[in-house]
Amino acid sequence: ITEGKDRVLSKAEVLGRLCYCGFDIVEERKIGDLNYVIARRKFRPKTIERRVYGIFVKLNRVGKNGKQFKFYKLRTMHPYSEFLQEYIYNRYSLQEGGKFNHDIRVTTLGRIMRKYWMDELPMLINLIKGDMKLVGVRPISQHYYSLYCTELQEQRVRHKPGLLPPFYADMPKTLDEIQESEMRYLTMCEKRGTFVTDFIYFWRIVYTIVFKRAHSS
């Protein structure tokens, strides 16, 4: 609408732009009505690409065999927020369910969309393309993947991620519980077969969502 002129940038976008351009955010300060950021050059990015501000976003996720694939969603975060994940984790840590505490990246409309899974509808594209299957572990970023134990990392990349994760069958609260939940699912896949395991988990997930009112966050 403004063609980039006289446009107000959100805090998340400003910090995200700095990270995207190779800066490490050292400190944030608010003096009077102004916000200041102290940042240190960490590296020089090889390429600076023009970012897209549309409603659809494509995010890099770790897939089968460790291959990165483009993960489709409706935008729920401010632009450039994907480059802030490590900073938000180090500053605010994780809350129950494996999400970030005080996640400044998510917009008000985005929180509503996430609550009712509206943002996840484009994942059907990934299902059609074969990057994902109906039931499977969550498609996660490289940073989130690095937080997992080595054993689970190795087991995870032997399977495709899914639209309906085992998270909604167990509703774990901490990162350790999330890893235990995924490990149970993946171990069952290897012992009883993916088809049987996914069939069992599908109905467990449906039961949790319908009768226990589980929702995305």
N, C-alpha and C positions, 0 to 999 in steps of 0.2 A: 504493500500500500504506500509506504513512504519512500520506496526505492532506496532504502538504506540511509536516508537523510533524516536528521533530527529524530533518531530512533533511540529509545531508552533500552539499555542492555540490562538484563537481570544479573544479579550477583553470580549465579551459577555460570552464565555465559561468559562473563568477564574472566572468572577463574579458569573455566574450561579453555578459553582462547589462549590463556597464558601457558597452560599445560600442553596444548596442541602445538604451540610454537617452541616448546623445549624448555620452559621455565619450571623451576621447582618453587612452590609457594612456601615461603618461610613463615610469614605471619600476616594476620589481618588486623587492622585497627580501625576503629571508628572515632573520628575526631569531629565533634560538632555534628553537623548533618552530612558529613562526607565520609565515605569508606575508603581506606587506603590499603594497598596490598604491597607487601615486601616480597619480592621474588628474585631468585637467582638463576642465571642461565645454566641449565644442566646439560643440554646438547642442542645441536642445530639440526632441525628436521631436514631430511633429504628432499622432501617435496612439500609444498604447501598447496593444497587443493581447495578449490572453491566449495564451500559447504552448502548443503541444500536445506532450506527452511520449511519444506513441505510437511504435510501431515503424516506421510509415510517415512519410516526410517529403516535403514539397513545396518545392522550391527554385526560385528565379527564375533563368532561363537566357535567353541571347540567341538568338532564333530567326531565321527567314527574315524579310527586310525590317527587321531590327533589333527586331522585336516580342518582348517578354518573354513567356515562357510558363512554366507550372508543370511542373517536372521531377520525376518520381516516383522515389523510391529507398527502400530499407530503411535504417533509421538505422544508421550506422556511427560517428557522432560524438556527442560530448556535446551536450546541448541548448544552444542559442544559439551554437553554433560557427560557423554561417554568417556571423555578424557579425564574426568574428575574422580573416577572410581577409587583409585588407590589413595588419593588425597582424602576423600570422604571416609574411607575405611580407617586410615591412620588417625584421623581427627575425631571421629564419632563412634567407631567400632560398630558391631552388629547388635541388633535387637532380637527379640524372639522371632523365630521363623526364618532367620538368616538374612533379614533385610537390614538396611543401614538405619541407625538412629539419626534423627534430625536430618533427613535427606533433603537438602535444599535444592536438589536438581529437579524434583518432581513438581509439576505445576498443580494448581488447584483442580483444574479440569482433569488432569492426569490421574489424580487420586481417585476421582469418581470413576473414570474409565477402568482403572485397575481393579477397583472393588468388584465390578461386574464383568470382568474379563473382556471388555470391549476392545482393548488395545491388542489382544492376542488373536483377533480374527485373521489378520494377514498371515499368520503362521500356517494357514492352510496351503499357502503357496509353497512353503518348505515341505509340507507333506506331499504335495503333488510332484515336486521336483525330486523327492527321494532323499532329502537331507535329514528328514526326521520321520518318525513313525507315530502312531496314535498314542501308545503308552511307552514311556521311557524316562530316563533321567532328564533333569532340566538341561536345556542348552545354556551353558554359562560362558562368561568371558574368560580370557586367558588369565586375568588377575585373580578372579574368583577360583578358577581351576588351580592356581598355584597355592591356594590356601588349604587344599585337600591333602590328605596323607598320600604317600607315594603308591601304596597298594591300591587305593581307590582310583587314583589317577590312571594307573595301568589298566585296571579293570573297566573303567569308564569308557576308554577309547576303543574298546573291543565291541562296543554296541552303539547304535544310533540313539541320539537323544529323542525325547518324545513330547507330544503336546500335553499329555496328561501324566505328570510325574508321580512317583511313589510318595512324594511329599504329602499329597492329598489323601493318601491311604493311612498314613501314620501321624500326620500333623506334628512333626518334630519342632522343638523350640530353639535349640542351640545348634551351632555349626557341627559340634560332635554328634548330636542326635541326627542331624541331616545326613551326615556321612554314614552313620549306622543304618539309617533307613535305606539309603541308596545301595549300600553294601548288601543288605538282605535281599533287595530286589535283584541285583546283578548276580549274586550267588545262586538265587533261585532260577534265574534265566539259564545259567550254565549247567545246573543240575537237572532241571525238569523241562528245559526247552523254553525258547522265547515265546512261542505261541500260547502254551499253557499258562505261563507266568503272566503274560499280558492280559489274557482272558480273566484270570483271577483278580489281578490288580484293577482292571477296568471296572469291575462291579464293586470292588471295595472303594474305589475313588468316587464312583457315582453315588454310592450310599453316603459317604462322608459329605459330599457337596449338597445332596438333596436333603438329607435328614439331620445333618449336624451343622448345616448352614455355613460350611467352609467357604471362604472367598479369597480371591487374590488380594495382594497388598502392594 
